[in-house]
């Protein structure tokens, strides 16, 4: 079953402008399915570089590879290209000889300077994440929504995540098995294998530590002491996990360095279902930090680059996104009312004078209020993208 993805329109635009398109994202997020759907009405070839013969031919003789897999086709899908040595020069050769290739990678290794330096001006890079809430509803063929239906959908999407195979599976225990297997594959192959990490036990304990501390600002020094690993190991693990699309780092928003904390990122998971699998906690009711992680994930899937705001006086706003160069504060609450807007959000409004802000709630609400000329909209995760997209 193919589910139309949110990036489809953008993909169509860049496909006519670039010979090489790199579709990157987590394993099993649907990259191959998406590209194969785009090639249905085209004369295309498909190569999976897990195949040692295809990978060997690509690495050893690009012209023989071209004759075998590229010539005579409108476009060639080259799957998991990060496993190939010298991919940059070979992809440059294909692009410069007029060949079109759509490549995938489940790690941002494809974005390394060793590859990109050869493809400047020749490649467009798109990210594909697990299903957004909108895609989740499409996968379930849910066209009509009531508050009760939407609440159940948000709960399931939040608890079990958006990986297509998980979403399309009805049985709860099977969902948990799929998530556990997916996590093991990511740890062993995408993270440890790609980044040459030998201590798997330490890596798994590290991921559990991050899952337990989701949404908190953690210093590298603090993690190093609590996990009893070196500072360099902390940085290496975090880089590998982020480039393999397991975690997200959210930086602080600041313009006043004397009043605002500027160093510590917050750590979240790309997929809340995978995070819940790591800690083996599929609670029927989410806590505040898990819901915060969920909203962050939806913002990223919608194309935003959220930051968070915190002052030395401990005023804090969960997320800040920028639109037309203006900051928009976003608070995340399990339950909230317009007559109880927190001091931190008020402080941000007083400091930056935004025209609009949002409070995203887990429990259904649809109200507005005004504070110092700023319109605060109380809404849910489903409507957030639509409201942020308005001029």
NUDRENDREN-945162 format. One record per residue (C-alpha): residue in one letter; residue number from 1; x, y, z. Coordinates in nm, 3 decimals. Layout:
// residues N
[A, NUM, [X, Y, Z]]
...
END
This chain:
// residues 391
[X, 1, [0.000, 0.000, 0.000]]
[X, 2, [0.139, 0.342, -0.099]]
[X, 3, [0.065, 0.645, 0.116]]
[X, 4, [0.115, 0.985, -0.043]]
[X, 5, [0.396, 1.162, 0.139]]
[X, 6, [0.416, 1.527, 0.237]]
[X, 7, [0.738, 1.579, 0.038]]
[X, 8, [0.583, 1.467, -0.292]]
[X, 9, [0.525, 1.816, -0.435]]
[X, 10, [0.873, 1.932, -0.347]]
[X, 11, [1.022, 1.614, -0.494]]
[X, 12, [0.840, 1.676, -0.821]]
[X, 13, [0.989, 2.025, -0.845]]
[X, 14, [1.351, 1.923, -0.783]]
[X, 15, [1.329, 1.609, -1.001]]
[X, 16, [1.315, 1.826, -1.313]]
[X, 17, [1.601, 2.049, -1.201]]
[X, 18, [1.867, 1.802, -1.078]]
[X, 19, [2.027, 1.490, -1.223]]
[X, 20, [2.094, 1.357, -0.872]]
[X, 21, [1.842, 1.353, -0.589]]
[X, 22, [1.946, 1.218, -0.249]]
[X, 23, [1.658, 1.095, -0.035]]
[X, 24, [1.787, 1.048, 0.318]]
[X, 25, [1.614, 0.932, 0.634]]
[X, 26, [1.583, 0.657, 0.890]]
[X, 27, [1.573, 0.292, 0.791]]
[X, 28, [1.220, 0.175, 0.703]]
[X, 29, [1.085, 0.530, 0.685]]
[X, 30, [0.960, 0.453, 0.333]]
[X, 31, [1.236, 0.590, 0.106]]
[X, 32, [1.244, 0.297, -0.137]]
[X, 33, [0.865, 0.270, -0.150]]
[X, 34, [0.839, 0.641, -0.226]]
[X, 35, [1.096, 0.636, -0.506]]
[X, 36, [0.952, 0.324, -0.666]]
[X, 37, [0.613, 0.491, -0.672]]
[X, 38, [0.766, 0.791, -0.851]]
[X, 39, [0.917, 0.562, -1.118]]
[X, 40, [0.598, 0.367, -1.193]]
[X, 41, [0.538, 0.552, -1.518]]
[X, 42, [0.905, 0.568, -1.612]]
[X, 43, [1.158, 0.331, -1.765]]
[X, 44, [1.373, 0.281, -1.456]]
[X, 45, [1.623, 0.050, -1.291]]
[X, 46, [1.670, -0.033, -0.924]]
[X, 47, [1.994, -0.129, -0.749]]
[X, 48, [2.024, -0.227, -0.382]]
[X, 49, [2.381, -0.182, -0.261]]
[X, 50, [2.332, -0.444, 0.007]]
[X, 51, [2.404, -0.671, -0.293]]
[X, 52, [2.783, -0.724, -0.285]]
[X, 53, [2.801, -0.786, -0.661]]
[X, 54, [2.631, -0.458, -0.748]]
[X, 55, [2.834, -0.271, -0.487]]
[X, 56, [3.160, -0.425, -0.611]]
[X, 57, [3.087, -0.330, -0.972]]
[X, 58, [3.000, 0.027, -0.870]]
[X, 59, [3.322, 0.064, -0.670]]
[X, 60, [3.557, -0.109, -0.914]]
[X, 61, [3.437, -0.005, -1.261]]
[X, 62, [3.174, 0.268, -1.286]]
[X, 63, [3.153, 0.235, -1.666]]
[X, 64, [3.064, -0.134, -1.645]]
[X, 65, [2.814, -0.048, -1.372]]
[X, 66, [2.672, 0.222, -1.598]]
[X, 67, [2.631, -0.023, -1.884]]
[X, 68, [2.465, -0.281, -1.658]]
[X, 69, [2.231, -0.062, -1.454]]
[X, 70, [2.213, 0.293, -1.597]]
[X, 71, [2.218, 0.298, -1.977]]
[X, 72, [1.880, 0.289, -2.148]]
[X, 73, [1.684, 0.396, -1.840]]
[X, 74, [1.517, 0.731, -1.772]]
[X, 75, [1.626, 0.717, -1.410]]
[X, 76, [1.804, 0.471, -1.180]]
[X, 77, [1.725, 0.424, -0.810]]
[X, 78, [2.046, 0.349, -0.617]]
[X, 79, [1.945, 0.225, -0.274]]
[X, 80, [2.165, 0.260, 0.039]]
[X, 81, [2.453, 0.423, -0.145]]
[X, 82, [2.636, 0.503, 0.180]]
[X, 83, [2.779, 0.151, 0.173]]
[X, 84, [2.983, 0.229, -0.141]]
[X, 85, [3.339, 0.357, -0.144]]
[X, 86, [3.419, 0.660, -0.358]]
[X, 87, [3.052, 0.733, -0.421]]
[X, 88, [3.111, 1.105, -0.474]]
[X, 89, [3.333, 1.082, -0.783]]
[X, 90, [3.119, 0.810, -0.939]]
[X, 91, [2.793, 0.998, -0.887]]
[X, 92, [2.959, 1.311, -1.031]]
[X, 93, [3.056, 1.112, -1.340]]
[X, 94, [2.698, 0.990, -1.386]]
[X, 95, [2.557, 1.340, -1.340]]
[X, 96, [2.809, 1.498, -1.578]]
[X, 97, [2.729, 1.244, -1.849]]
[X, 98, [2.359, 1.331, -1.828]]
[X, 99, [2.241, 1.030, -1.629]]
[X, 100, [1.966, 1.069, -1.371]]
[X, 101, [2.000, 0.886, -1.040]]
[X, 102, [1.784, 0.895, -0.730]]
[X, 103, [1.987, 0.774, -0.436]]
[X, 104, [1.890, 0.678, -0.081]]
[X, 105, [2.082, 0.658, 0.243]]
[X, 106, [1.974, 0.575, 0.598]]
[X, 107, [2.257, 0.783, 0.741]]
[X, 108, [2.374, 1.136, 0.681]]
[X, 109, [2.709, 0.988, 0.585]]
[X, 110, [2.581, 1.061, 0.234]]
[X, 111, [2.600, 1.429, 0.327]]
[X, 112, [2.968, 1.410, 0.422]]
[X, 113, [3.206, 1.648, 0.252]]
[X, 114, [3.374, 1.355, 0.077]]
[X, 115, [3.056, 1.311, -0.129]]
[X, 116, [2.901, 1.657, -0.138]]
[X, 117, [3.224, 1.821, -0.245]]
[X, 118, [3.192, 1.634, -0.575]]
[X, 119, [2.823, 1.709, -0.623]]
[X, 120, [2.795, 2.083, -0.566]]
[X, 121, [2.520, 2.216, -0.791]]
[X, 122, [2.431, 1.865, -0.907]]
[X, 123, [2.233, 1.723, -0.615]]
[X, 124, [1.920, 1.812, -0.422]]
[X, 125, [1.890, 1.656, -0.076]]
[X, 126, [1.548, 1.571, 0.068]]
[X, 127, [1.473, 1.416, 0.406]]
[X, 128, [1.200, 1.158, 0.456]]
[X, 129, [1.085, 1.094, 0.813]]
[X, 130, [0.842, 0.834, 0.949]]
[X, 131, [0.476, 0.919, 0.888]]
[X, 132, [0.355, 1.255, 1.014]]
[X, 133, [0.013, 1.265, 1.176]]
[X, 134, [-0.139, 1.369, 0.843]]
[X, 135, [0.029, 1.075, 0.669]]
[X, 136, [-0.074, 0.844, 0.953]]
[X, 137, [-0.439, 0.937, 0.897]]
[X, 138, [-0.399, 0.884, 0.521]]
[X, 139, [-0.248, 0.540, 0.583]]
[X, 140, [-0.552, 0.456, 0.791]]
[X, 141, [-0.781, 0.595, 0.518]]
[X, 142, [-0.934, 0.823, 0.778]]
[X, 143, [-1.106, 1.099, 0.581]]
[X, 144, [-1.362, 1.221, 0.834]]
[X, 145, [-1.257, 1.330, 1.181]]
[X, 146, [-1.444, 1.378, 1.505]]
[X, 147, [-1.272, 1.487, 1.829]]
[X, 148, [-1.289, 1.126, 1.954]]
[X, 149, [-1.139, 0.979, 1.634]]
[X, 150, [-0.861, 1.239, 1.629]]
[X, 151, [-0.779, 1.179, 1.995]]
[X, 152, [-0.743, 0.804, 1.936]]
[X, 153, [-0.528, 0.867, 1.628]]
[X, 154, [-0.295, 1.107, 1.811]]
[X, 155, [-0.265, 0.861, 2.099]]
[X, 156, [-0.168, 0.569, 1.875]]
[X, 157, [0.069, 0.781, 1.664]]
[X, 158, [0.233, 0.918, 1.978]]
[X, 159, [0.266, 0.583, 2.157]]
[X, 160, [0.373, 0.361, 1.866]]
[X, 161, [0.520, 0.617, 1.627]]
[X, 162, [0.505, 0.668, 1.254]]
[X, 163, [0.716, 0.398, 1.093]]
[X, 164, [0.503, 0.272, 0.801]]
[X, 165, [0.524, -0.097, 0.891]]
[X, 166, [0.419, -0.020, 1.249]]
[X, 167, [0.133, 0.206, 1.140]]
[X, 168, [-0.004, -0.052, 0.897]]
[X, 169, [0.004, -0.327, 1.161]]
[X, 170, [-0.306, -0.353, 1.380]]
[X, 171, [-0.190, -0.592, 1.653]]
[X, 172, [-0.029, -0.409, 1.945]]
[X, 173, [0.219, -0.685, 2.035]]
[X, 174, [0.331, -0.709, 1.672]]
[X, 175, [0.387, -0.334, 1.669]]
[X, 176, [0.617, -0.370, 1.970]]
[X, 177, [0.812, -0.654, 1.806]]
[X, 178, [0.862, -0.451, 1.486]]
[X, 179, [0.988, -0.151, 1.685]]
[X, 180, [1.229, -0.366, 1.885]]
[X, 181, [1.366, -0.529, 1.569]]
[X, 182, [1.398, -0.191, 1.398]]
[X, 183, [1.590, -0.048, 1.692]]
[X, 184, [1.830, -0.345, 1.693]]
[X, 185, [1.897, -0.302, 1.322]]
[X, 186, [1.961, 0.071, 1.363]]
[X, 187, [2.198, 0.014, 1.654]]
[X, 188, [2.397, -0.269, 1.491]]
[X, 189, [2.397, -0.162, 1.127]]
[X, 190, [2.326, 0.208, 1.085]]
[X, 191, [2.497, 0.340, 1.398]]
[X, 192, [2.760, 0.091, 1.513]]
[X, 193, [2.835, -0.047, 1.167]]
[X, 194, [2.846, 0.276, 0.970]]
[X, 195, [3.036, 0.470, 1.237]]
[X, 196, [3.269, 0.186, 1.345]]
[X, 197, [3.150, 0.170, 1.707]]
[X, 198, [3.260, -0.156, 1.868]]
[X, 199, [3.114, -0.129, 2.219]]
[X, 200, [2.749, -0.218, 2.145]]
[X, 201, [2.660, -0.257, 2.514]]
[X, 202, [2.777, 0.095, 2.593]]
[X, 203, [2.593, 0.230, 2.289]]
[X, 204, [2.266, 0.066, 2.395]]
[X, 205, [2.298, 0.194, 2.751]]
[X, 206, [2.366, 0.538, 2.611]]
[X, 207, [2.050, 0.530, 2.398]]
[X, 208, [1.845, 0.422, 2.702]]
[X, 209, [1.990, 0.709, 2.902]]
[X, 210, [1.882, 0.954, 2.632]]
[X, 211, [1.534, 0.795, 2.611]]
[X, 212, [1.483, 0.836, 2.986]]
[X, 213, [1.602, 1.198, 2.968]]
[X, 214, [1.409, 1.298, 2.657]]
[X, 215, [1.347, 1.671, 2.632]]
[X, 216, [1.592, 1.779, 2.898]]
[X, 217, [1.892, 2.003, 2.836]]
[X, 218, [2.196, 1.784, 2.894]]
[X, 219, [2.557, 1.895, 2.893]]
[X, 220, [2.816, 1.666, 2.736]]
[X, 221, [3.015, 1.684, 3.058]]
[X, 222, [2.717, 1.568, 3.265]]
[X, 223, [2.645, 1.277, 3.032]]
[X, 224, [3.011, 1.180, 3.037]]
[X, 225, [3.017, 1.161, 3.417]]
[X, 226, [2.685, 0.980, 3.458]]
[X, 227, [2.754, 0.726, 3.183]]
[X, 228, [3.122, 0.686, 3.274]]
[X, 229, [3.240, 0.741, 2.917]]
[X, 230, [3.477, 0.999, 2.777]]
[X, 231, [3.366, 1.337, 2.644]]
[X, 232, [3.485, 1.231, 2.298]]
[X, 233, [3.274, 0.913, 2.317]]
[X, 234, [2.964, 1.114, 2.413]]
[X, 235, [3.012, 1.341, 2.113]]
[X, 236, [3.079, 1.046, 1.883]]
[X, 237, [2.768, 0.857, 1.999]]
[X, 238, [2.547, 1.165, 1.968]]
[X, 239, [2.677, 1.244, 1.619]]
[X, 240, [2.624, 0.886, 1.503]]
[X, 241, [2.270, 0.870, 1.645]]
[X, 242, [2.172, 1.204, 1.497]]
[X, 243, [2.315, 1.126, 1.154]]
[X, 244, [2.131, 0.791, 1.160]]
[X, 245, [1.799, 0.967, 1.237]]
[X, 246, [1.749, 0.820, 1.582]]
[X, 247, [1.769, 1.148, 1.775]]
[X, 248, [1.731, 1.520, 1.720]]
[X, 249, [1.928, 1.796, 1.887]]
[X, 250, [1.739, 2.122, 1.944]]
[X, 251, [1.953, 2.431, 1.993]]
[X, 252, [1.871, 2.729, 2.212]]
[X, 253, [1.707, 3.038, 2.063]]
[X, 254, [1.884, 3.352, 2.170]]
[X, 255, [1.957, 3.711, 2.080]]
[X, 256, [2.063, 3.831, 2.426]]
[X, 257, [2.367, 3.627, 2.527]]
[X, 258, [2.395, 3.790, 2.867]]
[X, 259, [2.049, 3.671, 2.975]]
[X, 260, [1.992, 3.350, 2.784]]
[X, 261, [2.157, 3.008, 2.805]]
[X, 262, [2.344, 2.946, 2.481]]
[X, 263, [2.529, 2.615, 2.513]]
[X, 264, [2.315, 2.316, 2.599]]
[X, 265, [2.099, 2.150, 2.333]]
[X, 266, [1.788, 1.954, 2.418]]
[X, 267, [1.775, 1.594, 2.300]]
[X, 268, [1.467, 1.431, 2.148]]
[X, 269, [1.388, 1.122, 1.943]]
[X, 270, [1.282, 1.138, 1.578]]
[X, 271, [1.010, 0.881, 1.649]]
[X, 272, [0.830, 0.857, 1.983]]
[X, 273, [0.734, 0.494, 1.923]]
[X, 274, [1.099, 0.399, 1.888]]
[X, 275, [1.179, 0.597, 2.201]]
[X, 276, [0.905, 0.412, 2.392]]
[X, 277, [1.041, 0.080, 2.269]]
[X, 278, [1.389, 0.161, 2.399]]
[X, 279, [1.257, 0.216, 2.754]]
[X, 280, [0.989, -0.054, 2.711]]
[X, 281, [0.716, 0.184, 2.824]]
[X, 282, [0.393, 0.204, 2.623]]
[X, 283, [0.188, 0.374, 2.890]]
[X, 284, [-0.179, 0.432, 2.799]]
[X, 285, [-0.140, 0.797, 2.901]]
[X, 286, [0.161, 1.002, 2.782]]
[X, 287, [0.352, 1.226, 3.016]]
[X, 288, [0.437, 1.587, 2.938]]
[X, 289, [0.789, 1.527, 2.806]]
[X, 290, [0.676, 1.250, 2.571]]
[X, 291, [0.404, 1.475, 2.428]]
[X, 292, [0.661, 1.753, 2.395]]
[X, 293, [0.883, 1.515, 2.196]]
[X, 294, [0.585, 1.426, 1.975]]
[X, 295, [0.510, 1.790, 1.892]]
[X, 296, [0.877, 1.854, 1.819]]
[X, 297, [0.878, 1.561, 1.576]]
[X, 298, [0.568, 1.694, 1.399]]
[X, 299, [0.729, 2.038, 1.365]]
[X, 300, [1.042, 1.887, 1.210]]
[X, 301, [0.837, 1.675, 0.968]]
[X, 302, [0.651, 1.992, 0.867]]
[X, 303, [0.983, 2.146, 0.761]]
[X, 304, [1.054, 2.370, 1.059]]
[X, 305, [1.379, 2.392, 1.255]]
[X, 306, [1.256, 2.448, 1.613]]
[X, 307, [1.471, 2.592, 1.887]]
[X, 308, [1.396, 2.633, 2.256]]
[X, 309, [1.422, 2.939, 2.477]]
[X, 310, [1.553, 2.950, 2.830]]
[X, 311, [1.689, 3.239, 3.034]]
[X, 312, [1.927, 3.238, 3.326]]
[X, 313, [1.627, 3.342, 3.534]]
[X, 314, [1.474, 3.003, 3.434]]
[X, 315, [1.199, 3.136, 3.209]]
[X, 316, [1.149, 2.874, 2.936]]
[X, 317, [0.944, 2.827, 2.620]]
[X, 318, [0.936, 2.476, 2.474]]
[X, 319, [0.990, 2.569, 2.109]]
[X, 320, [1.047, 2.873, 1.892]]
[X, 321, [1.009, 2.859, 1.515]]
[X, 322, [1.078, 3.141, 1.274]]
[X, 323, [0.848, 3.250, 0.993]]
[X, 324, [0.931, 3.543, 0.766]]
[X, 325, [1.217, 3.624, 1.002]]
[X, 326, [0.987, 3.656, 1.304]]
[X, 327, [0.992, 3.425, 1.610]]
[X, 328, [0.680, 3.229, 1.701]]
[X, 329, [0.673, 3.077, 2.052]]
[X, 330, [0.512, 2.735, 2.099]]
[X, 331, [0.427, 2.587, 2.437]]
[X, 332, [0.329, 2.220, 2.475]]
[X, 333, [0.083, 2.116, 2.745]]
[X, 334, [-0.117, 1.804, 2.816]]
[X, 335, [-0.398, 2.036, 2.920]]
[X, 336, [-0.418, 2.416, 2.920]]
[X, 337, [-0.667, 2.702, 2.937]]
[X, 338, [-0.645, 3.054, 2.789]]
[X, 339, [-0.689, 3.215, 3.131]]
[X, 340, [-0.377, 3.040, 3.261]]
[X, 341, [-0.096, 3.142, 3.027]]
[X, 342, [0.235, 3.077, 3.203]]
[X, 343, [0.488, 3.336, 3.314]]
[X, 344, [0.755, 3.204, 3.077]]
[X, 345, [0.543, 3.255, 2.766]]
[X, 346, [0.446, 3.599, 2.891]]
[X, 347, [0.814, 3.677, 2.942]]
[X, 348, [0.899, 3.574, 2.587]]
[X, 349, [0.617, 3.790, 2.449]]
[X, 350, [0.733, 4.086, 2.651]]
[X, 351, [1.091, 4.041, 2.528]]
[X, 352, [1.036, 3.972, 2.157]]
[X, 353, [0.691, 4.121, 2.084]]
[X, 354, [0.574, 3.837, 1.853]]
[X, 355, [0.243, 3.880, 1.670]]
[X, 356, [0.135, 3.520, 1.728]]
[X, 357, [0.208, 3.220, 1.947]]
[X, 358, [0.066, 2.875, 2.011]]
[X, 359, [-0.014, 2.644, 2.298]]
[X, 360, [-0.041, 2.285, 2.173]]
[X, 361, [-0.256, 2.063, 2.391]]
[X, 362, [-0.310, 1.689, 2.408]]
[X, 363, [-0.668, 1.730, 2.524]]
[X, 364, [-0.892, 1.895, 2.264]]
[X, 365, [-0.924, 2.272, 2.277]]
[X, 366, [-0.972, 2.550, 2.024]]
[X, 367, [-0.954, 2.890, 2.187]]
[X, 368, [-0.757, 3.212, 2.157]]
[X, 369, [-0.643, 3.491, 2.384]]
[X, 370, [-0.429, 3.803, 2.351]]
[X, 371, [-0.130, 3.905, 2.559]]
[X, 372, [0.045, 4.237, 2.490]]
[X, 373, [-0.077, 4.236, 2.130]]
[X, 374, [0.022, 3.873, 2.068]]
[X, 375, [-0.254, 3.636, 1.958]]
[X, 376, [-0.216, 3.304, 2.142]]
[X, 377, [-0.397, 3.013, 1.979]]
[X, 378, [-0.474, 2.700, 2.180]]
[X, 379, [-0.492, 2.408, 1.939]]
[X, 380, [-0.389, 2.047, 1.880]]
[X, 381, [-0.100, 1.880, 1.697]]
[X, 382, [-0.314, 1.804, 1.391]]
[X, 383, [-0.400, 2.169, 1.322]]
[X, 384, [-0.057, 2.311, 1.407]]
[X, 385, [0.099, 2.275, 1.059]]
[X, 386, [-0.205, 2.431, 0.890]]
[X, 387, [-0.204, 2.728, 1.126]]
[X, 388, [0.172, 2.783, 1.097]]
[X, 389, [0.146, 2.771, 0.717]]
[X, 390, [-0.098, 3.060, 0.698]]
[X, 391, [0.051, 3.390, 0.572]]
END
